[in-house]
Amino acid sequence: MEPLRYRRRPDNNGETMALEYVSCNLCGSTDWAVLYPSTLPENESDHDVARFNCTSSSYGQHYTIVRCRQCGLVYTNPRRKAGDILDDYEHVEDKLYLEEREGRVLTFRRNLRPLERLSPPLDGARLLDVGCHIGVFVEIARERGWDAWGVEPSHWAAAQAQERGLRVITGTLRQAAFPPDSFNVITMWDVIEHLPDPRGEIAEVYRLLKPGGVLAVHTINIESAFARLMGHRWPWLMEMHLFYFSPRTLRRLMESVGFQVLRWSNQGRYLHLGYLVSRLEAYTPVLSRILTRAVRILGLHHLAVPVNFGDLFTMFARKPS
């Protein structure tokens, strides 16, 4: 294991960009072993913010991924500095996400049902979606009777939500500066794996939830059968993902800040068939183009199909009363 230090590489302005070594976010250890070596060149000079889009297909492009020898948490190390990462997310513009809105609507409507069994949308119940992007989940929650809010660092995505009349704050959760005990429910859909400090973010969520409030976290599962089978070809090994949780490590993280974990379950998503076959381009470009053309000719491009490889899961937890 290398000692904690900084490594530098050029950015797209010819200047240098720092990569920093970090300790384990779960247990604080600096005792780690390399799980997957970096696939990004040290002298990379064409840093592309588009690699941080939700719809990015830059699978297999990542910095060194390690596993903590003490607690088993998997994370990127070294990585870019937190300020540089936030700057990328602030500048993300993901037009393809707009085209996939229907699939997100179907996914979030289904995801909301088990959440409401734990915390129904009673009069005045407040919900916050962290990293809400263009606000699809916020809009669906509002339709169900929630006093729904969102926070989103991407200026473009937050503006998309605000133009639809949604209460979305541009910035991070801490920048939003909500008072304590503000919400009955807080959700994080495909967010925690992108955060430089997941434990700090979950602690802030704990502060913002009312006693008895519920947290829902949806993320990728590094210990799933599909992830183990795919190994270094697992699609979710990407530059934008800083942490790779499992139900075991996420439970430990939540419990470390005071949450009572209720349950977790595998949970896939809906995707348009055209979008789904286009994701194959990172693996088999020729086959992807053939299938994309066939899907368009058959008029199936916008057909919503359920996708679940068992490597995505949602964990529900409660702040004790």
C-alpha positions in Angstrom: 0.0 0.0 0.0 1.3 3.5 -0.9 1.4 6.2 1.8 -1.2 9.0 1.7 0.0 11.6 -0.7 -0.9 13.5 -3.8 -0.3 12.5 -7.5 -0.8 15.0 -10.3 -1.8 14.8 -13.9 -2.6 17.4 -16.5 -6.2 18.6 -17.0 -7.7 19.9 -20.3 -6.2 23.3 -19.8 -2.6 22.0 -19.7 -2.5 22.6 -15.9 -2.2 19.9 -13.3 -5.0 18.2 -11.5 -4.4 16.5 -8.1 -5.2 12.9 -7.3 -5.3 12.3 -3.6 -5.1 9.2 -1.5 -7.8 8.8 1.1 -8.5 6.6 4.1 -11.5 4.3 4.3 -14.7 6.3 4.7 -16.3 3.5 6.8 -13.6 2.5 9.3 -10.8 5.1 8.8 -8.1 2.5 7.9 -5.4 3.1 5.4 -4.8 -0.6 5.0 -6.1 -1.5 1.5 -5.4 -3.9 -1.4 -5.9 -3.2 -5.1 -9.0 -4.8 -6.5 -8.9 -3.4 -10.0 -5.9 -1.4 -11.4 -6.5 2.0 -13.0 -7.6 2.0 -16.7 -7.1 5.8 -17.0 -3.7 7.0 -18.2 -1.6 9.1 -15.8 -1.0 11.6 -18.5 -4.6 12.0 -19.5 -5.2 15.6 -20.8 -8.7 15.4 -22.3 -10.8 15.3 -19.1 -14.5 15.2 -20.2 -17.3 16.3 -18.0 -19.7 14.2 -20.0 -18.2 11.1 -18.3 -20.1 12.3 -15.2 -23.5 12.2 -17.0 -26.1 9.8 -15.6 -26.3 8.3 -19.1 -22.5 8.0 -19.6 -21.4 4.8 -21.3 -17.7 5.2 -20.3 -17.8 1.7 -18.7 -14.4 0.3 -17.7 -12.8 3.8 -17.4 -11.8 4.3 -13.8 -9.0 5.0 -11.4 -7.5 2.4 -9.1 -10.2 0.6 -7.1 -9.2 -0.8 -3.8 -10.8 -2.9 -1.0 -10.2 -2.0 2.7 -8.5 -4.9 4.4 -10.2 -4.0 7.7 -13.9 -3.6 6.8 -14.2 -4.6 3.2 -15.4 -1.3 1.8 -14.5 -0.9 -1.9 -13.6 2.5 -3.2 -11.5 4.5 -5.6 -8.0 5.4 -4.4 -6.4 7.7 -5.4 -9.1 9.9 -6.8 -9.6 13.5 -7.9 -10.1 16.1 -5.1 -13.6 16.6 -3.9 -13.7 20.2 -5.1 -12.8 19.1 -8.7 -15.5 16.4 -8.6 -18.2 18.9 -7.4 -17.1 21.3 -10.2 -17.8 18.5 -12.8 -21.2 17.8 -11.4 -22.1 21.5 -11.4 -21.4 21.6 -15.1 -23.1 18.4 -16.2 -25.6 18.7 -19.0 -27.3 15.4 -19.9 -29.7 15.8 -22.8 -30.0 12.0 -23.3 -31.5 11.8 -19.7 -34.4 13.9 -21.0 -35.1 11.3 -23.7 -35.1 8.5 -21.0 -37.6 10.4 -18.8 -40.4 7.8 -19.4 -38.2 5.0 -18.1 -37.3 7.0 -15.0 -41.0 7.7 -14.4 -41.9 4.0 -14.4 -38.9 3.2 -12.2 -39.6 5.9 -9.6 -43.4 5.2 -9.4 -42.5 1.6 -8.6 -39.8 2.6 -6.1 -42.1 4.9 -4.2 -44.6 2.1 -3.3 -42.4 0.2 -0.8 -41.3 3.6 0.7 -44.8 4.7 1.3 -45.6 1.5 3.1 -42.9 2.6 5.7 -43.9 6.2 5.7 -47.3 7.2 4.1 -47.7 10.7 2.6 -49.9 12.1 5.4 -51.0 15.8 5.4 -47.9 18.0 5.5 -45.4 15.1 5.2 -42.2 16.4 3.7 -39.8 14.5 1.4 -36.4 15.4 0.1 -34.7 13.8 -2.9 -30.9 14.3 -2.7 -29.2 14.4 -6.1 -32.6 14.7 -7.8 -31.2 15.7 -11.3 -34.1 16.9 -13.4 -36.6 16.2 -10.6 -38.5 13.2 -11.9 -38.9 11.6 -8.4 -39.7 15.0 -6.8 -42.6 15.4 -9.4 -43.9 11.9 -8.8 -43.8 12.3 -5.0 -45.6 15.6 -5.3 -48.4 13.9 -7.4 -48.7 11.4 -4.6 -49.4 14.2 -2.0 -45.9 14.7 -0.6 -44.5 18.2 0.2 -41.6 17.2 -2.1 -38.2 19.0 -2.4 -35.0 18.2 -4.2 -31.3 19.3 -4.2 -29.1 19.0 -7.3 -25.6 20.3 -8.0 -25.9 20.4 -11.8 -27.0 23.9 -12.7 -28.5 22.6 -16.0 -30.5 19.7 -14.3 -31.8 21.9 -11.4 -32.9 24.5 -14.0 -34.9 21.8 -15.9 -36.7 20.9 -12.6 -37.3 24.5 -11.6 -38.8 25.2 -15.1 -41.4 22.5 -14.3 -42.4 24.3 -11.1 -40.6 21.9 -8.8 -39.0 23.0 -5.5 -35.4 22.0 -6.3 -32.5 23.8 -4.8 -29.3 24.2 -6.9 -26.3 22.9 -4.9 -25.4 20.1 -2.5 -27.2 18.9 0.6 -25.0 21.0 2.9 -25.3 24.1 0.7 -29.1 23.9 1.0 -28.7 24.5 4.7 -32.0 23.0 5.8 -32.7 23.2 9.6 -32.7 20.0 11.7 -35.7 17.7 11.7 -37.0 19.1 8.4 -38.2 16.0 6.6 -40.2 12.8 7.1 -38.4 11.0 4.3 -35.1 11.5 2.5 -34.2 9.5 -0.6 -30.9 9.0 -2.5 -31.4 7.3 -5.8 -28.0 6.3 -7.4 -26.2 9.1 -5.5 -24.2 7.7 -2.6 -21.6 6.0 -4.9 -20.7 9.4 -6.4 -20.1 11.2 -3.1 -16.5 11.9 -1.8 -17.8 11.6 1.8 -20.7 9.1 2.0 -20.6 8.9 5.8 -20.6 12.6 6.2 -23.6 12.9 3.9 -25.5 10.2 5.7 -24.8 12.0 9.0 -26.3 15.1 7.5 -29.3 13.2 6.4 -29.7 11.9 9.9 -29.7 15.5 11.2 -32.4 16.6 8.7 -34.8 13.7 9.3 -37.5 14.0 11.9 -37.4 11.3 14.7 -39.0 8.3 13.1 -38.2 9.5 9.6 -37.1 7.1 6.9 -34.1 7.1 4.6 -34.0 5.2 1.3 -30.7 4.6 -0.5 -30.4 3.0 -3.9 -27.0 2.0 -5.2 -24.9 -0.6 -7.0 -23.9 -3.9 -5.3 -20.2 -4.8 -5.6 -20.8 -8.2 -3.9 -23.7 -9.2 -6.2 -23.4 -12.4 -8.2 -23.5 -10.4 -11.4 -20.6 -8.1 -10.3 -18.5 -11.1 -9.2 -19.2 -12.9 -12.5 -18.3 -9.9 -14.6 -15.2 -9.0 -12.6 -13.3 -6.1 -14.2 -15.9 -6.0 -17.0 -18.7 -5.1 -14.6 -20.4 -2.0 -16.3 -20.5 0.0 -13.1 -16.7 0.3 -12.8 -16.6 3.9 -13.9 -14.7 7.1 -13.1 -17.8 8.8 -11.7 -18.2 6.0 -9.0 -16.1 6.6 -6.0 -17.6 4.0 -3.7 -18.8 0.4 -4.3 -21.1 -0.6 -1.5 -22.7 -3.9 -0.6 -25.7 -4.4 1.6 -23.2 -5.4 4.4 -21.0 -2.3 4.1 -23.9 0.1 3.6 -25.7 -1.3 6.6 -22.6 -0.7 8.7 -22.3 2.8 7.4 -25.9 3.7 8.2 -25.7 2.1 11.7 -22.5 4.0 12.4 -24.4 7.3 12.3 -27.4 6.1 14.3 -29.8 4.7 11.8 -31.8 1.5 12.4 -31.7 -0.5 9.1 -35.2 -1.9 8.3 -34.5 -4.0 5.2 -33.0 -4.1 1.8 -33.9 -5.7 -1.6 -32.7 -5.9 -5.1 -34.3 -3.3 -7.3 -33.8 -2.9 -11.0 -35.1 -0.2 -13.4 -37.0 0.5 -16.6 -35.1 1.5 -19.7 -36.1 2.2 -23.3 -35.1 -0.7 -25.5 -33.2 1.6 -27.8 -31.2 3.1 -24.9 -30.5 -0.4 -23.6 -29.0 -1.7 -26.8 -27.0 1.5 -27.2 -25.3 0.7 -23.8 -23.6 -2.3 -25.5 -21.4 0.1 -27.6 -18.8 0.1 -24.9 -18.4 -3.7 -25.3 -19.4 -4.6 -28.9 -19.8 -1.5 -31.0 -20.7 -3.3 -34.2 -23.4 -5.4 -32.5 -24.7 -2.3 -30.7 -25.1 -0.4 -34.0 -26.9 -3.4 -35.7 -29.3 -3.8 -32.8 -29.9 -0.1 -32.5 -30.8 0.0 -36.2 -33.1 -3.0 -35.9 -34.9 -1.6 -32.9 -35.6 1.6 -34.8 -36.8 -0.1 -37.9 -39.2 -2.3 -35.8 -40.4 0.8 -34.0 -39.4 -0.5 -30.6 -36.9 2.2 -29.7 -39.2 3.7 -27.0 -40.5 0.4 -25.6 -39.9 0.4 -21.8 -38.5 -2.9 -20.6 -37.7 -3.9 -17.0 -34.0 -4.6 -16.4 -32.6 -6.3 -13.2 -29.3 -8.2 -13.1 -29.4 -8.3 -9.3 -26.6 -5.7 -8.9 -28.7 -2.8 -7.8 -30.3 -2.6 -4.4 -32.3 -0.3 -2.1 -31.8 -0.1 1.6 -34.4 1.4 4.0 -33.5 2.8 7.4 -35.2 4.7 10.1 -34.0 7.5 12.5 -35.0 6.3 16.0 -37.9 8.1 17.6 
